[in-house]
Amino acid sequence: MIIKFTNTFNNDGVSEPKPASAFLPDWYKKLESYINGEKKPTGEGTTSATIKRCVPVFDAITAGYIITLPADVFISQKDEKPWYEWANFGLINFHPVEQAPEHPSRNGLPAYPKWTNPWAIETPKGYSVLFTQPMHRESPFKILDGIVDTDSYKAPVNFPFVLNDPKFEGLIPQGTPIAQIIPFKRDSWEMELGTVDNLIDLNSVTNKLRTKFFDSYKNQFWVKKEYK
């Protein structure tokens, strides 16, 4: 499948989106795979594996693509409110807080700033995109998640965000990941509750998982995902 990113800023200085695997967080890269570097059972029937061996976390960090900040942004406090300055581009717009006055992430801020996204995204028919905060990484801000049907709506989607600390001051440098782009195929779903037979199947899976000390889920159940 092809996901197409088109630069609407028409500016060579805008960094291109890349697969999320190219933006592994520093804390994750530095973490050892096993506590104290020792690949062995703990003596209590479990292993010394760290979160770096957790495939669901790896899949989340590396899912889809990353859009980065096109230019430096400096945030200071002015009249007890965040004040945004940027080096280039029309980089930030604002939504009035009345559009979502009770949003749980508001943090008492007087408006919702919005990253201007240079990239128009197009997916094949039947596919949409989840826009979310780049997962498992520190950031002074968080975008408000959204889903867009990018097979029909092909214009750039901008990213409203909030400061995690409304008193934050400092530089957010060019190249900072601002959004994780995860394409998915739309489908219709109907919920049902499992039966005793389903429970038996689940117990079988759990028992199979417990047959190996190391990388059991990865080696017996995991399916590799690719984003290029």
C-alpha positions in Angstrom: 0.0 0.0 0.0 1.1 3.6 -0.7 0.7 6.6 1.6 1.6 9.8 -0.2 2.9 13.0 1.6 2.9 16.2 -0.5 4.7 19.3 0.7 2.2 22.2 0.5 4.7 24.8 1.8 6.7 24.4 -1.4 9.9 24.9 0.7 13.0 22.8 0.5 13.7 23.5 4.2 10.8 21.4 5.4 12.0 18.1 6.7 10.3 15.1 5.1 8.1 12.7 7.1 9.9 9.4 7.8 8.9 6.0 9.2 8.5 6.2 13.0 11.4 3.6 13.3 13.8 6.4 12.3 12.8 8.3 15.5 13.4 5.9 18.3 13.4 7.8 21.6 16.8 8.2 23.3 15.6 6.6 26.5 14.6 3.5 24.5 17.8 3.3 22.5 19.9 3.5 25.7 17.9 1.0 27.7 19.4 -2.5 28.0 17.3 -5.4 26.9 17.8 -7.2 30.2 18.2 -5.9 33.8 21.9 -5.5 34.5 22.6 -7.0 31.0 21.9 -10.5 32.3 19.6 -12.7 30.1 18.4 -15.2 32.7 15.4 -16.2 34.8 14.9 -14.1 37.9 14.5 -17.2 40.2 10.7 -16.6 40.5 9.6 -18.0 37.2 9.9 -14.7 35.3 12.7 -13.2 33.2 15.0 -10.2 33.5 13.7 -8.6 30.3 13.1 -4.9 30.3 10.4 -3.0 28.4 12.8 -3.0 25.4 12.0 -6.6 24.8 8.2 -5.8 24.9 7.1 -6.2 21.3 3.7 -4.3 21.8 5.7 -1.2 23.0 8.1 -1.6 20.0 5.1 -1.8 17.6 3.6 1.3 19.1 6.9 3.3 18.9 7.5 2.3 15.3 4.0 2.4 14.0 3.4 4.5 10.9 5.3 7.7 10.2 6.5 10.8 12.0 6.0 14.5 11.0 8.5 16.9 12.6 8.5 20.5 13.5 9.6 22.6 10.5 11.2 25.4 12.4 12.3 26.4 16.0 9.6 27.5 18.4 10.4 29.4 21.6 7.8 29.5 24.4 8.0 32.1 27.1 5.4 33.4 29.6 3.8 36.8 29.0 1.0 38.2 31.2 0.9 34.7 32.9 0.1 33.1 29.5 2.3 31.1 27.1 3.8 33.3 24.4 4.9 31.6 21.2 7.6 32.8 18.8 8.9 30.9 15.7 11.8 31.4 13.3 10.0 30.8 10.0 6.7 29.8 8.3 3.2 30.5 9.5 3.8 27.8 12.1 1.1 28.2 14.7 -2.6 29.2 14.7 -5.0 29.2 17.5 -8.4 27.7 18.3 -10.6 29.6 20.9 -10.9 27.7 24.1 -14.7 27.9 23.8 -14.5 25.1 21.2 -13.5 22.7 23.9 -13.7 24.4 27.3 -13.9 21.2 29.3 -11.4 19.1 27.5 -9.4 17.1 30.1 -6.1 18.2 28.6 -6.8 21.9 28.5 -4.7 22.7 31.6 -6.4 26.0 32.2 -4.8 27.5 29.0 -6.7 30.4 27.3 -6.6 29.0 23.8 -5.6 25.9 21.9 -2.5 26.4 19.8 -2.3 24.4 16.5 0.7 23.2 14.6 0.4 24.1 11.0 1.2 20.9 9.1 3.0 21.3 5.8 2.1 17.9 4.5 -1.0 16.8 2.7 -1.6 13.1 3.2 -3.3 10.7 0.7 -4.1 7.0 1.4 -5.7 4.4 -0.9 -9.5 4.0 -1.0 -10.8 2.6 2.2 -7.9 3.7 4.4 -7.9 6.4 7.0 -5.2 7.9 9.2 -4.9 8.2 13.0 -3.0 11.3 14.1 -1.7 11.0 17.6 1.1 12.2 19.8 4.4 10.3 19.1 4.2 7.5 21.5 6.4 6.6 24.5 8.5 9.8 24.4 8.9 12.9 26.5 7.5 16.1 25.1 6.5 19.5 26.5 3.2 19.3 24.5 0.6 16.8 23.4 -1.5 17.0 20.2 -5.2 16.3 20.4 -5.7 12.9 18.7 -7.9 12.6 15.6 -8.8 10.4 12.7 -9.2 11.6 9.2 -10.4 9.8 6.0 -7.4 10.7 4.0 -8.6 8.8 0.9 -11.2 11.5 0.3 -9.9 14.4 2.3 -6.4 15.1 0.9 -5.7 18.6 2.3 -3.2 19.1 5.1 -4.5 18.2 8.6 -3.3 20.6 11.3 -2.6 19.5 14.9 -4.2 21.3 17.9 -2.0 20.8 21.0 -1.7 21.6 24.7 1.3 22.2 26.9 1.7 19.5 29.4 3.0 22.2 31.8 1.1 25.5 31.2 4.1 27.3 32.7 6.6 25.8 30.3 9.3 28.0 29.0 12.0 27.0 26.5 13.0 26.0 23.0 11.2 23.4 21.0 13.8 22.7 18.2 13.2 22.1 14.5 13.0 18.4 13.9 11.0 17.6 17.1 8.4 14.9 16.4 5.0 16.5 16.5 2.6 13.8 15.2 2.6 10.1 14.6 0.7 9.1 11.4 -0.8 5.6 11.5 -2.8 4.5 8.4 -5.4 1.8 8.9 -8.1 0.1 6.8 -11.7 1.1 7.7 -14.2 -1.6 8.4 -17.5 -2.1 10.1 -17.4 -3.8 13.5 -19.9 -5.4 15.8 -19.3 -6.2 19.4 -20.1 -9.5 21.0 -19.2 -11.2 24.3 -17.1 -14.3 24.5 -18.3 -17.7 25.5 -16.8 -20.5 27.6 -15.3 -21.9 24.4 -13.6 -18.6 23.8 -12.2 -18.8 27.3 -10.8 -22.3 26.7 -9.0 -21.0 23.6 -7.6 -18.0 25.6 -6.3 -20.3 28.2 -4.6 -22.4 25.5 -2.9 -19.2 24.2 -1.7 -18.3 27.7 -0.3 -21.8 28.3 1.6 -21.6 25.0 3.0 -18.2 25.9 4.3 -19.6 29.2 6.3 -22.4 27.5 9.3 -20.1 26.8 11.3 -17.7 29.1 12.4 -15.3 26.4 10.6 -13.6 23.5 7.7 -16.0 23.6 5.1 -13.5 22.2 7.5 -12.3 19.5 8.5 -15.8 18.4 5.0 -17.5 18.6 2.4 -14.9 18.0 3.8 -11.6 16.6 3.4 -10.5 13.0 5.9 -8.0 11.7 4.6 -4.6 10.5 6.4 -2.6 7.8 6.4 1.1 7.2 8.8 2.3 4.5 
